[in-house]
Amino acid sequence: MKKVWIDAGHGGKDSGAVGNGLKEKDIALDVSLGVKKRLEDNYDGVQVLLTRSTDVFLELSERTKAADKAGADILVSVHCNAGGGAGGFETFRYINSQPASVALQNVLHKEIMVALKPFGVIDRGQKAKNLHMVRESKMPAVLTENLFIDVASDAAKLKRQEVIDALIEGHVQGIAKYLGLNKKEGKPVTKERDINIVSPWAEAVWKDMTDKKYFDGSRPGAPITREEMAIVLSRVINNLSHK
C-alpha cells in the first residue's frame, strides 16, 4: 500500500494569498480533497492522507511531522501563487533534493501542464527553493503553485470548475505515474470530452451563433456559467432592440 500525503496549504486564520474574490486556502483544500477522492476511487494499492480536510490552521512543523510519522511515500503540498505579473503554474523542490524528489517533480509538473493545456496556462517551469514543506519532509516532496490569485486572468480560470478538475486530474496522473499505480479492475473507463471540439449534431447552430457574435467560438463543449449566460442574454436583448 502506497501512502500519499497531500498538504493543502494554509487554512483557518491563515488565508494565504487573497485576491479577485478568491482565497488560496479554499482552492488548495478543494484540489487536495479532489486528489484524494480520485486517486482512491480509481487506483489500487494507494492511501491518501491529508494534512487537513477542513478549514483549520496548522503550523508548518505540524504538517511535516505528521507526514513523517505516517511513513508517507511522497508529499505534495498544494498552493496558489501571488505577486502579479503574467501568472501561470510552477512547481518547487528543495534546493538540495535527492533524485527521487527531482523525479517526482518532473512527472508531476508535466502531467499538470498537460491537463492545463486547453486553458492556455503559462508554464513558469520547475524550480528549487528553500521551502519548509520540501526541506523538512523525509520523503520525496514537491510543492505546486496552482496559478496566481492576484492575476485577473488566472483568477478567472480558478473560478471555473473545469480548471479545478484539470488541476486535480494533473496531480492524480502525476502521482499515479510516479508511484506506478494500477487502475482498479472493472472500473469503467470513460473518455473525457474535448471541450474545444464542437459535436457534429451542433456544428451548424454553433457556427451560426458564433457568426452572430452570441459566442466567441471557443470551448463549445464547456459548461456555461451564470456570468456567461448573462453575456449571451445581453447580446440577444441588444440585437432585438436594434431591429
Rosetta blueprint (number, residue, H / E / L):
1 M L
2 K E
3 K E
4 V E
5 W E
6 I E
7 D E
8 A E
9 G L
10 H L
11 G E
12 G L
13 K L
14 D E
15 S L
16 G L
17 A L
18 V E
19 G E
20 N L
21 G L
22 L E
23 K E
24 E H
25 K H
26 D H
27 I H
28 A H
29 L H
30 D H
31 V H
32 S H
33 L H
34 G H
35 V H
36 K H
37 K H
38 R H
39 L H
40 E H
41 D H
42 N H
43 Y E
44 D L
45 G L
46 V E
47 Q E
48 V E
49 L E
50 L E
51 T L
52 R L
53 S L
54 T L
55 D L
56 V L
57 F L
58 L L
59 E L
60 L H
61 S H
62 E H
63 R H
64 T H
65 K H
66 A H
67 A H
68 D H
69 K H
70 A H
71 G L
72 A L
73 D L
74 I E
75 L E
76 V E
77 S E
78 V E
79 H E
80 C E
81 N E
82 A L
83 G L
84 G L
85 G L
86 A L
87 G L
88 G L
89 F E
90 E E
91 T E
92 F E
93 R E
94 Y L
95 I L
96 N L
97 S L
98 Q L
99 P H
100 A H
101 S H
102 V H
103 A H
104 L H
105 Q H
106 N H
107 V H
108 L H
109 H H
110 K H
111 E H
112 I H
113 M H
114 V H
115 A H
116 L H
117 K H
118 P H
119 F H
120 G L
121 V L
122 I L
123 D E
124 R E
125 G E
126 Q E
127 K E
128 A E
129 K L
130 N L
131 L L
132 H H
133 M H
134 V H
135 R H
136 E L
137 S L
138 K L
139 M L
140 P L
141 A E
142 V E
143 L E
144 T E
145 E E
146 N E
147 L E
148 F E
149 I L
150 D L
151 V L
152 A H
153 S H
154 D H
155 A H
156 A H
157 K H
158 L H
159 K L
160 R L
161 Q H
162 E H
163 V H
164 I H
165 D H
166 A H
167 L H
168 I H
169 E H
170 G H
171 H H
172 V H
173 Q H
174 G H
175 I H
176 A H
177 K H
178 Y H
179 L H
180 G L
181 L L
182 N L
183 K E
184 K L
185 E L
186 G L
187 K L
188 P L
189 V L
190 T L
191 K L
192 E L
193 R L
194 D L
195 I L
196 N L
197 I L
198 V L
199 S L
200 P H
201 W H
202 A H
203 E H
204 A H
205 V H
206 W H
207 K H
208 D H
209 M H
210 T H
211 D H
212 K L
213 K L
214 Y L
215 F L
216 D L
217 G L
218 S L
219 R L
220 P L
221 G L
222 A L
223 P L
224 I L
225 T L
226 R H
227 E H
228 E H
229 M H
230 A H
231 I H
232 V H
233 L H
234 S H
235 R H
236 V H
237 I H
238 N H
239 N H
240 L H
241 S H
242 H L
243 K L
